[in-house]
């Protein structure tokens, strides 16, 4: 059924403006008659920040911004879904056009700017599926014009903790002016202190809610040292490495589109995302697990990200070019590697290549 959906949907979606195509994809998924996903091979299961994932493959934030189709995506075979980014109040985001496909590079540039229907709309949808099962994380961000951005994150933690499997604090988008400043040491320490305090305040009613921090791949290594140190000190449950990059690799083919402002994702991000994940892994020293995102669009790149230090991976831009069939391809590749190496489960691979990756020349 998934291969049929891909064959029908992908040519139609690629014929449209990228943002129009994305909206149509969400609408099509709402009505797609996908059967429940087959039970995953137990060797793919991972226990990460206290949650049991049937497989390590997740949907990255940005695909289902307003929590419209998480259960459809779980039926498509994902081990978890992260919805959002959700802002407290509805906001339109940046002016269009703001989403660009780099077909020759299998990349995407976006400057959407946290376009969101707001917390209330997402909360209603998530409350309706509260007993549906499956792991659904919620990625939250501040409103563009907020006078108290840290206060926005605190409010979102308080509101979403009862319906979230976990909550991700997104301070890594390049498309909201000043947002990445929250990655600076003093601001980040204040943010995480207040967020964790809010999580603890609501835990009696909401239960334990893991809090993850999502960072940009454009941090310097000295900045990464500070970010990881603060994350460890404030006892976050995990980190996502990373969001889109404002850099542009020199070997991009779609040079005209590459001049568009915004964050670059997809295959061109792969080397930088892999390196930053490995750098983070060696600094975290096993204190909490990592989620790898950025440029994963094959089974081999998924395995490489796990070996660089990811306990879980997330995909989004890869779906634009490979379709939902990518999920099955990654599972097949991971199981083939386990068979080849005689490994019992994926935890045997996590971080196996991190040290060697950090010794390689820096990606250009």
KEKE-3310 file (N, C-alpha, C; in steps of 0.2 Angstrom, whole numbers, plus 5000, padded with zeros to 4 digits):
npx = (5004:5010:5020:5012:5005:5016:5019:5008:5007:5019:5024:5013:5014:5027:5025:5019:5021:5032:5027:5014:5013:5017:5006:4996:5001:4999:4985:4982:4987:4978:4967:4972:4971:4979:4985:4987:5004:5016:5022:5037:5053:5060:5073:5075:5071:5072:5076:5074:5078:5068:5057:5049:5054:5048:5055:5070:5067:5061:5049:5054:5052:5042:5037:5024:5017:5006:5001:4992:4992:4998:4995:4993:5006:5012:5006:5012:5024:5034:5044:5042:5034:5037:5029:5026:5035:5027:5020:5015:5004:4994:5003:5008:5020:5034:5034:5028:5036:5044:5049:5059:5064:5079:5081:5092:5101:5095:5090:5083:5078:5072:5062:5052:5048:5042:5028:5012:4997:4995:4995:4983:4975:4983:4983:4970:4969:4979:4974:4963:4968:4974:4974:4978:4990:5007:5022:5023:5031:5032:5037:5042:5041:5045:5035:5036:5035:5036:5037:5043:5052:5057:5047:5037:5041:5040:5027:5022:5027:5020:5007:5008:5014:5005:5000:5010:5023:5036:5044:5052:5063:5065:5078:5084:5081:5084:5076:5068:5070:5084:5081:5091:5100:5096:5104:5116:5126:5122:5109:5104:5106:5097:5085:5084:5084:5072:5063:5064:5061:5047:5043:5044:5035:5023:5023:5016:5003:5004:5013:5029:5039:5050:5062:5069:5083:5085:5097:5107:5116:5127:5134:5149:5163:5168:5157:5148:5154:5150:5136:5133:5138:5129:5117:5120:5121:5109:5101:5094:5085:5089:5096:5094:5102:5104:5097:5092:5105:5113:5124:5131:5136:5150:5149:5136:5123:5112:5113:5107:5095:5101:5105:5095:5088:5088:5086:5096:5092:5092:5101:5113:5116:5121:5135:5139:5130:5132:5145:5143:5135:5143:5153:5145:5142:5154:5156:5145:5147:5139:5129:5116:5105:5106:5098:5098:5098:5095:5099:5097:5094:5095:5097:5110:5115:5107:5112:5125:5123:5118:5130:5138:5133:5120:5105:5092:5085:5079:5069:5065:5067:5071:5060:5054:5060:5062:5050:5037:5042:5055:5056:5054:5065:5076:5074:5076:5090:5096:5093:5099:5112:5114:5112:5123:5134:5132:5126:5116:5107:5102:5109:5122:5128:5128:5137:5149:5157:5160:5172:5181:5175:5176:5189:5191:5194:5186:5170:5166)
npy = (4994:5006:5008:5009:5021:5030:5029:5035:5048:5055:5060:5069:5078:5083:5091:5102:5119:5119:5121:5121:5108:5101:5104:5097:5084:5082:5082:5071:5061:5061:5054:5043:5025:5017:5002:4996:4996:4983:4972:4976:4969:4963:4966:4979:4987:5000:5007:5022:5037:5033:5028:5016:5012:5005:5004:5014:5024:5040:5053:5069:5085:5098:5092:5087:5100:5104:5094:5085:5073:5062:5049:5042:5042:5034:5022:5021:5015:5021:5023:5033:5049:5066:5081:5098:5113:5120:5135:5146:5155:5157:5160:5167:5165:5167:5178:5171:5166:5153:5140:5129:5117:5108:5100:5093:5091:5084:5091:5104:5120:5131:5144:5146:5150:5146:5145:5142:5135:5137:5133:5130:5124:5113:5106:5102:5092:5083:5079:5072:5060:5054:5041:5033:5027:5023:5033:5050:5064:5082:5096:5112:5130:5148:5162:5174:5187:5188:5195:5188:5176:5164:5162:5158:5145:5139:5140:5132:5119:5117:5116:5105:5094:5084:5077:5073:5062:5065:5081:5093:5106:5119:5128:5131:5135:5144:5154:5162:5178:5180:5169:5159:5164:5160:5149:5153:5154:5159:5163:5150:5143:5149:5147:5132:5129:5135:5128:5115:5116:5119:5107:5098:5104:5101:5087:5079:5078:5076:5066:5058:5068:5067:5079:5086:5094:5104:5108:5118:5114:5122:5127:5133:5123:5127:5133:5122:5115:5122:5122:5108:5106:5114:5108:5095:5099:5104:5093:5088:5077:5072:5076:5083:5082:5089:5104:5113:5120:5136:5137:5134:5121:5120:5112:5112:5109:5116:5131:5144:5143:5140:5152:5157:5163:5155:5139:5125:5109:5091:5080:5087:5092:5081:5077:5087:5086:5073:5074:5084:5077:5067:5074:5079:5068:5062:5072:5072:5060:5048:5052:5056:5051:5053:5060:5059:5069:5076:5075:5061:5049:5036:5019:5016:5029:5031:5020:5024:5036:5031:5024:5035:5040:5041:5036:5036:5041:5054:5058:5069:5078:5068:5061:5068:5066:5052:5046:5038:5025:5025:5022:5008:5004:5008:5001:4988:4989:4991:4979:4970:4974:4970:4956:4953:4957:4949:4955:4958:4968:4986:4994:4990:4996:5010:5025:5019:5023:5036:5042:5041:5048:5061:5063:5065:5076:5092:5094:5102)
npz = (5000:5004:4994:4983:4986:4986:4972:4966:4973:4973:4960:4957:4968:4966:4955:4959:4967:4981:4994:4992:4988:4999:5008:5001:5002:5016:5017:5009:5016:5027:5022:5017:5015:5024:5031:5047:5053:5050:5063:5071:5069:5083:5086:5081:5091:5103:5119:5125:5133:5143:5136:5126:5110:5095:5084:5077:5069:5066:5062:5058:5066:5058:5047:5050:5056:5063:5070:5063:5057:5065:5069:5057:5051:5060:5057:5045:5048:5055:5070:5079:5080:5078:5081:5076:5072:5086:5091:5104:5101:5086:5071:5055:5049:5039:5024:5008:4992:5002:5003:4995:4983:4980:4968:4960:4970:4980:4990:5002:5005:5017:5024:5033:5046:5058:5055:5061:5068:5081:5099:5105:5094:5091:5103:5105:5095:5099:5111:5108:5103:5114:5120:5110:5108:5104:5100:5102:5100:5104:5097:5102:5100:5102:5099:5086:5089:5102:5119:5129:5127:5133:5143:5134:5131:5143:5146:5136:5139:5151:5146:5136:5142:5147:5136:5128:5122:5123:5125:5114:5115:5104:5099:5088:5075:5060:5056:5063:5069:5080:5087:5088:5097:5109:5111:5116:5131:5144:5141:5137:5149:5158:5151:5150:5164:5169:5161:5164:5178:5176:5170:5181:5190:5184:5184:5193:5189:5175:5174:5170:5159:5146:5142:5128:5119:5105:5094:5083:5068:5065:5076:5083:5089:5102:5106:5106:5116:5127:5126:5128:5141:5148:5146:5151:5165:5168:5167:5155:5145:5133:5117:5101:5086:5071:5067:5052:5041:5039:5031:5015:5005:4994:4983:4978:4966:4962:4960:4959:4966:4978:4983:4990:5005:5021:5030:5025:5021:5020:5008:5006:5018:5025:5028:5037:5047:5052:5057:5067:5076:5080:5087:5097:5103:5109:5118:5127:5134:5137:5146:5142:5129:5111:5097:5080:5066:5049:5033:5031:5020:5015:5018:5022:5026:5037:5046:5047:5054:5066:5070:5072:5084:5087:5095:5091:5075:5064:5050:5036:5025:5016:5014:5005:4993:4992:4997:5007:5007:5010:5024:5026:5018:5026:5038:5032:5029:5041:5048:5039:5042:5055:5054:5046:5054:5065:5076:5091:5093:5090:5099:5100:5090:5092:5092:5089:5079:5082:5088:5077:5067:5072:5070:5057:5042:5042:5037:5021)
capx = (5000:5014:5023:5007:5004:5021:5019:5003:5008:5026:5024:5009:5017:5033:5023:5017:5025:5034:5023:5007:5014:5017:4999:4992:5003:4996:4978:4981:4988:4972:4962:4975:4969:4985:4984:4992:5011:5018:5026:5044:5058:5062:5080:5075:5068:5076:5073:5078:5075:5063:5052:5051:5053:5048:5061:5073:5066:5056:5048:5057:5048:5042:5033:5017:5018:5000:4998:4986:4992:5003:4993:4994:5013:5014:5004:5016:5029:5038:5044:5039:5033:5038:5025:5028:5036:5021:5021:5009:4999:4994:5006:5008:5027:5037:5031:5030:5038:5048:5051:5062:5067:5085:5081:5098:5105:5091:5090:5077:5079:5065:5062:5045:5047:5037:5021:5009:4990:4995:4995:4976:4973:4987:4982:4964:4970:4983:4970:4958:4972:4978:4974:4979:4996:5012:5026:5022:5034:5030:5042:5039:5045:5043:5032:5041:5035:5035:5041:5046:5052:5058:5041:5033:5043:5038:5019:5021:5029:5015:5001:5008:5016:5000:4998:5016:5027:5042:5044:5058:5064:5068:5081:5089:5078:5087:5071:5065:5076:5086:5080:5097:5103:5095:5109:5121:5127:5118:5102:5102:5105:5091:5079:5083:5082:5065:5059:5064:5056:5040:5041:5043:5029:5017:5024:5011:4997:5006:5018:5036:5039:5056:5063:5075:5085:5087:5102:5109:5123:5131:5138:5157:5165:5168:5150:5145:5156:5146:5129:5133:5139:5123:5112:5121:5120:5102:5098:5089:5084:5092:5097:5093:5107:5103:5092:5095:5111:5113:5129:5130:5142:5153:5147:5129:5122:5106:5117:5102:5091:5105:5106:5089:5089:5084:5090:5096:5091:5092:5107:5119:5118:5123:5142:5140:5125:5135:5151:5141:5132:5149:5156:5141:5142:5160:5156:5140:5149:5134:5125:5110:5105:5106:5094:5102:5093:5098:5102:5097:5089:5096:5098:5117:5116:5104:5116:5131:5121:5118:5137:5141:5131:5113:5101:5087:5086:5073:5069:5060:5068:5072:5053:5052:5063:5061:5043:5037:5045:5061:5055:5055:5072:5080:5073:5079:5097:5098:5092:5104:5119:5114:5113:5130:5139:5130:5124:5110:5102:5106:5113:5129:5131:5127:5143:5154:5162:5160:5179:5185:5172:5178:5196:5191:5194:5180:5166:5166)
capy = (5000:5012:5009:5012:5028:5034:5030:5040:5054:5059:5064:5075:5083:5087:5095:5108:5123:5114:5122:5118:5100:5098:5104:5092:5078:5081:5081:5065:5056:5061:5050:5037:5019:5013:4997:4996:4994:4976:4972:4977:4964:4965:4968:4986:4991:5004:5010:5028:5042:5030:5026:5010:5013:4999:5005:5020:5029:5045:5059:5075:5091:5102:5088:5088:5105:5106:5088:5083:5066:5058:5042:5040:5041:5028:5017:5020:5011:5025:5021:5039:5055:5073:5086:5105:5116:5123:5141:5147:5158:5156:5165:5165:5163:5172:5179:5167:5159:5152:5133:5128:5111:5108:5093:5090:5090:5081:5096:5108:5126:5133:5150:5146:5155:5144:5145:5138:5136:5138:5128:5127:5119:5106:5103:5098:5086:5078:5076:5067:5054:5053:5034:5029:5023:5026:5038:5056:5070:5089:5101:5119:5136:5154:5166:5178:5194:5187:5199:5184:5169:5159:5161:5154:5138:5137:5139:5126:5113:5116:5114:5099:5088:5079:5074:5072:5057:5070:5088:5096:5113:5120:5135:5130:5137:5150:5158:5167:5182:5180:5163:5155:5167:5156:5144:5156:5150:5162:5162:5143:5140:5151:5143:5125:5129:5136:5123:5109:5117:5118:5100:5095:5106:5097:5080:5075:5077:5074:5060:5060:5070:5069:5085:5086:5101:5103:5113:5119:5111:5128:5129:5131:5118:5130:5134:5116:5113:5126:5119:5101:5107:5116:5102:5090:5102:5105:5087:5087:5069:5070:5081:5082:5085:5095:5107:5115:5124:5142:5137:5131:5118:5123:5108:5112:5110:5121:5137:5149:5142:5140:5159:5159:5163:5150:5133:5120:5102:5085:5076:5092:5093:5075:5077:5092:5084:5067:5077:5087:5072:5063:5079:5080:5061:5062:5077:5070:5054:5043:5055:5055:5049:5058:5059:5061:5072:5080:5072:5054:5047:5029:5014:5017:5035:5029:5016:5029:5041:5028:5023:5041:5042:5042:5031:5037:5045:5057:5060:5073:5080:5062:5058:5072:5063:5045:5044:5034:5018:5025:5019:5001:5003:5009:4995:4982:4990:4990:4972:4967:4975:4966:4949:4953:4957:4945:4959:4956:4974:4992:4997:4988:5001:5017:5028:5014:5026:5043:5045:5041:5053:5067:5064:5067:5083:5096:5095:5108)
capz = (5000:5004:4988:4979:4988:4983:4965:4965:4976:4972:4954:4958:4973:4964:4950:4962:4972:4986:5000:4990:4988:5006:5011:4998:5005:5023:5016:5006:5021:5031:5019:5014:5018:5026:5036:5053:5051:5052:5069:5069:5071:5090:5086:5080:5097:5107:5125:5125:5138:5147:5132:5122:5103:5091:5079:5079:5064:5067:5058:5061:5066:5052:5042:5053:5060:5067:5073:5060:5055:5068:5069:5050:5050:5064:5053:5039:5050:5059:5077:5083:5076:5082:5078:5077:5078:5088:5094:5109:5097:5079:5067:5048:5047:5034:5017:5003:4993:5008:5003:4989:4982:4976:4965:4958:4976:4984:4996:5003:5008:5020:5028:5035:5051:5063:5054:5066:5070:5088:5104:5106:5089:5091:5109:5104:5091:5103:5117:5105:5102:5120:5121:5104:5109:5099:5103:5098:5103:5102:5096:5103:5099:5104:5094:5083:5092:5110:5123:5134:5123:5138:5145:5129:5131:5150:5145:5131:5143:5155:5142:5132:5145:5148:5130:5124:5124:5125:5122:5112:5115:5098:5099:5082:5068:5058:5052:5068:5071:5086:5091:5089:5102:5115:5112:5120:5137:5149:5139:5137:5156:5160:5147:5153:5171:5169:5157:5169:5184:5174:5169:5187:5193:5181:5183:5197:5185:5168:5173:5168:5152:5144:5138:5123:5117:5098:5092:5076:5066:5064:5082:5084:5094:5108:5108:5108:5123:5132:5126:5131:5148:5151:5145:5156:5171:5169:5167:5150:5144:5127:5112:5094:5082:5072:5063:5046:5041:5035:5027:5008:5003:4988:4977:4976:4959:4961:4963:4960:4972:4984:4986:4994:5012:5025:5032:5020:5024:5014:5007:5007:5026:5028:5031:5043:5053:5055:5061:5073:5080:5083:5091:5103:5107:5113:5124:5131:5137:5139:5151:5139:5122:5106:5091:5074:5060:5044:5027:5031:5015:5013:5024:5024:5030:5043:5050:5048:5059:5072:5072:5074:5090:5087:5097:5086:5069:5061:5043:5033:5018:5013:5012:4999:4987:4992:4999:5013:5006:5014:5031:5025:5016:5032:5042:5029:5029:5048:5049:5036:5045:5061:5052:5043:5060:5071:5082:5094:5093:5087:5104:5098:5085:5094:5094:5087:5074:5084:5088:5071:5063:5074:5068:5049:5040:5043:5030:5017)
cpx = (5004:5018:5018:5005:5010:5021:5014:5004:5014:5026:5019:5011:5023:5031:5020:5022:5026:5029:5016:5007:5014:5010:4995:4994:4999:4988:4977:4982:4982:4967:4965:4973:4975:4983:4989:4999:5012:5022:5033:5048:5060:5069:5081:5073:5073:5073:5077:5074:5068:5057:5054:5049:5053:5053:5063:5071:5060:5055:5050:5051:5048:5038:5025:5017:5012:4997:4992:4986:4997:5002:4994:5001:5015:5012:5008:5023:5035:5038:5042:5038:5034:5034:5027:5032:5029:5023:5014:5003:5000:4999:5007:5015:5029:5033:5033:5033:5044:5050:5053:5065:5073:5085:5087:5102:5101:5091:5084:5080:5072:5067:5055:5044:5042:5030:5017:5002:4990:4994:4988:4974:4976:4985:4975:4965:4974:4979:4965:4962:4976:4979:4975:4985:5001:5016:5026:5025:5031:5036:5039:5044:5042:5039:5037:5041:5034:5039:5045:5047:5053:5051:5036:5035:5040:5030:5018:5022:5023:5008:5002:5011:5011:4998:5004:5020:5034:5041:5051:5058:5068:5071:5086:5087:5082:5082:5067:5070:5077:5085:5086:5101:5102:5100:5115:5121:5122:5111:5099:5101:5099:5085:5078:5081:5075:5060:5059:5060:5049:5038:5040:5037:5023:5017:5019:5005:4998:5010:5025:5036:5046:5057:5070:5077:5087:5091:5104:5115:5128:5135:5145:5158:5165:5161:5146:5147:5151:5138:5128:5134:5133:5118:5113:5120:5113:5098:5093:5090:5087:5093:5096:5098:5106:5098:5095:5101:5110:5119:5127:5136:5144:5151:5140:5128:5117:5109:5112:5098:5095:5106:5100:5091:5085:5089:5090:5096:5092:5099:5113:5121:5121:5130:5142:5136:5129:5141:5148:5138:5138:5152:5152:5142:5148:5160:5150:5142:5144:5129:5118:5110:5104:5101:5097:5097:5097:5102:5101:5092:5090:5097:5105:5118:5113:5109:5123:5129:5121:5125:5140:5139:5124:5109:5095:5088:5079:5074:5064:5061:5069:5066:5051:5054:5062:5054:5043:5040:5052:5061:5057:5062:5077:5080:5077:5087:5099:5098:5098:5111:5119:5115:5121:5135:5137:5128:5117:5104:5106:5110:5121:5132:5132:5134:5149:5160:5163:5168:5182:5182:5174:5186:5196:5192:5187:5176:5166:5159)
cpy = (5006:5013:5012:5020:5033:5035:5035:5047:5058:5063:5070:5080:5087:5091:5102:5112:5119:5115:5119:5110:5097:5098:5098:5085:5077:5079:5074:5060:5056:5055:5044:5031:5015:5009:4998:4993:4987:4977:4972:4971:4967:4968:4976:4990:4994:5007:5016:5033:5039:5027:5020:5011:5007:4999:5012:5026:5034:5050:5065:5081:5095:5098:5089:5094:5106:5100:5085:5076:5061:5050:5038:5038:5035:5022:5015:5016:5015:5023:5027:5044:5061:5078:5093:5107:5120:5129:5142:5150:5157:5162:5162:5163:5169:5173:5173:5170:5158:5144:5132:5121:5111:5101:5090:5088:5086:5085:5100:5114:5129:5140:5151:5150:5153:5146:5140:5140:5138:5133:5125:5122:5112:5103:5099:5092:5081:5075:5071:5060:5051:5045:5030:5025:5026:5032:5045:5062:5077:5093:5108:5124:5142:5158:5172:5185:5194:5192:5194:5177:5163:5157:5157:5147:5135:5135:5133:5119:5112:5113:5107:5093:5083:5075:5072:5066:5060:5076:5090:5103:5115:5128:5135:5132:5144:5155:5162:5171:5182:5174:5159:5158:5164:5150:5146:5154:5153:5161:5155:5141:5142:5148:5136:5125:5130:5131:5117:5110:5117:5111:5097:5098:5103:5090:5076:5073:5074:5068:5063:5062:5071:5075:5085:5093:5100:5109:5113:5116:5116:5130:5128:5126:5120:5131:5128:5113:5116:5123:5112:5102:5109:5111:5097:5093:5102:5099:5086:5079:5067:5076:5079:5086:5084:5098:5109:5119:5130:5142:5133:5128:5120:5118:5107:5113:5116:5128:5143:5149:5142:5147:5161:5159:5158:5144:5128:5113:5097:5083:5081:5093:5087:5075:5081:5089:5078:5069:5080:5082:5069:5068:5079:5073:5061:5067:5075:5064:5049:5046:5055:5054:5054:5056:5062:5063:5076:5075:5064:5052:5040:5025:5015:5023:5034:5026:5020:5034:5037:5026:5029:5043:5042:5036:5031:5041:5048:5059:5065:5074:5073:5059:5062:5069:5055:5042:5040:5027:5019:5022:5011:5000:5004:5003:4989:4983:4989:4982:4968:4968:4970:4958:4948:4952:4953:4949:4957:4962:4980:4995:4995:4993:5008:5020:5024:5018:5034:5046:5045:5046:5060:5068:5065:5074:5086:5096:5101:5110)
cpz = (5000:4997:4983:4980:4986:4976:4963:4967:4973:4965:4954:4963:4970:4958:4953:4966:4978:4992:4998:4990:4995:5009:5008:5001:5012:5022:5013:5011:5026:5029:5016:5018:5020:5031:5042:5051:5054:5059:5067:5072:5078:5090:5084:5086:5100:5113:5126:5129:5141:5143:5127:5114:5099:5086:5080:5074:5065:5062:5061:5061:5060:5047:5044:5058:5065:5070:5070:5058:5058:5068:5062:5049:5054:5060:5047:5041:5054:5067:5081:5078:5081:5078:5080:5071:5080:5093:5099:5105:5090:5076:5060:5046:5042:5027:5012:4997:4999:5008:4996:4988:4978:4973:4964:4964:4981:4991:4996:5007:5011:5024:5031:5041:5056:5061:5058:5067:5078:5093:5105:5101:5090:5098:5109:5100:5095:5108:5114:5104:5108:5121:5115:5104:5104:5103:5099:5102:5101:5103:5097:5102:5101:5098:5092:5087:5099:5113:5128:5131:5128:5141:5141:5130:5138:5149:5141:5135:5147:5152:5139:5136:5146:5142:5126:5127:5127:5122:5120:5112:5109:5098:5093:5076:5066:5055:5056:5070:5078:5090:5093:5095:5109:5116:5115:5127:5142:5148:5140:5144:5159:5157:5150:5160:5172:5166:5162:5175:5182:5173:5176:5191:5190:5181:5188:5193:5178:5168:5171:5161:5150:5140:5134:5121:5110:5096:5085:5074:5065:5070:5081:5089:5101:5111:5110:5114:5128:5132:5129:5138:5151:5151:5150:5163:5173:5168:5161:5149:5138:5123:5105:5090:5075:5067:5056:5047:5037:5030:5020:5006:4996:4982:4976:4969:4957:4964:4964:4966:4979:4987:4990:5001:5016:5027:5027:5024:5018:5014:5008:5014:5029:5032:5038:5049:5056:5059:5068:5078:5084:5088:5098:5107:5111:5119:5129:5136:5140:5144:5149:5132:5117:5100:5085:5068:5055:5039:5027:5026:5012:5019:5026:5028:5036:5048:5051:5054:5066:5075:5074:5081:5092:5090:5093:5081:5067:5054:5041:5026:5013:5010:5005:4992:4986:4994:5005:5013:5009:5020:5030:5022:5021:5036:5039:5030:5036:5050:5046:5039:5052:5059:5050:5049:5066:5077:5085:5093:5091:5092:5103:5094:5087:5096:5092:5083:5076:5084:5082:5066:5065:5072:5060:5048:5041:5037:5027:5014)
residu = (UNK:UNK:UNK:UNK:UNK:UNK:UNK:UNK:UNK:UNK:UNK:UNK:UNK:UNK:UNK:UNK:UNK:UNK:UNK:UNK:UNK:UNK:UNK:UNK:UNK:UNK:UNK:UNK:UNK:UNK:UNK:UNK:UNK:UNK:UNK:UNK:UNK:UNK:UNK:UNK:UNK:UNK:UNK:UNK:UNK:UNK:UNK:UNK:UNK:UNK:UNK:UNK:UNK:UNK:UNK:UNK:UNK:UNK:UNK:UNK:UNK:UNK:UNK:UNK:UNK:UNK:UNK:UNK:UNK:UNK:UNK:UNK:UNK:UNK:UNK:UNK:UNK:UNK:UNK:UNK:UNK:UNK:UNK:UNK:UNK:UNK:UNK:UNK:UNK:UNK:UNK:UNK:UNK:UNK:UNK:UNK:UNK:UNK:UNK:UNK:UNK:UNK:UNK:UNK:UNK:UNK:UNK:UNK:UNK:UNK:UNK:UNK:UNK:UNK:UNK:UNK:UNK:UNK:UNK:UNK:UNK:UNK:UNK:UNK:UNK:UNK:UNK:UNK:UNK:UNK:UNK:UNK:UNK:UNK:UNK:UNK:UNK:UNK:UNK:UNK:UNK:UNK:UNK:UNK:UNK:UNK:UNK:UNK:UNK:UNK:UNK:UNK:UNK:UNK:UNK:UNK:UNK:UNK:UNK:UNK:UNK:UNK:UNK:UNK:UNK:UNK:UNK:UNK:UNK:UNK:UNK:UNK:UNK:UNK:UNK:UNK:UNK:UNK:UNK:UNK:UNK:UNK:UNK:UNK:UNK:UNK:UNK:UNK:UNK:UNK:UNK:UNK:UNK:UNK:UNK:UNK:UNK:UNK:UNK:UNK:UNK:UNK:UNK:UNK:UNK:UNK:UNK:UNK:UNK:UNK:UNK:UNK:UNK:UNK:UNK:UNK:UNK:UNK:UNK:UNK:UNK:UNK:UNK:UNK:UNK:UNK:UNK:UNK:UNK:UNK:UNK:UNK:UNK:UNK:UNK:UNK:UNK:UNK:UNK:UNK:UNK:UNK:UNK:UNK:UNK:UNK:UNK:UNK:UNK:UNK:UNK:UNK:UNK:UNK:UNK:UNK:UNK:UNK:UNK:UNK:UNK:UNK:UNK:UNK:UNK:UNK:UNK:UNK:UNK:UNK:UNK:UNK:UNK:UNK:UNK:UNK:UNK:UNK:UNK:UNK:UNK:UNK:UNK:UNK:UNK:UNK:UNK:UNK:UNK:UNK:UNK:UNK:UNK:UNK:UNK:UNK:UNK:UNK:UNK:UNK:UNK:UNK:UNK:UNK:UNK:UNK:UNK:UNK:UNK:UNK:UNK:UNK:UNK:UNK:UNK:UNK:UNK:UNK:UNK:UNK:UNK:UNK:UNK:UNK:UNK:UNK:UNK:UNK:UNK:UNK:UNK:UNK:UNK:UNK:UNK:UNK:UNK:UNK:UNK:UNK:UNK:UNK:UNK:UNK:UNK:UNK:UNK:UNK:UNK:UNK:UNK:UNK:UNK:UNK:UNK:UNK:UNK:UNK:UNK:UNK:UNK:UNK:UNK:UNK)
# end
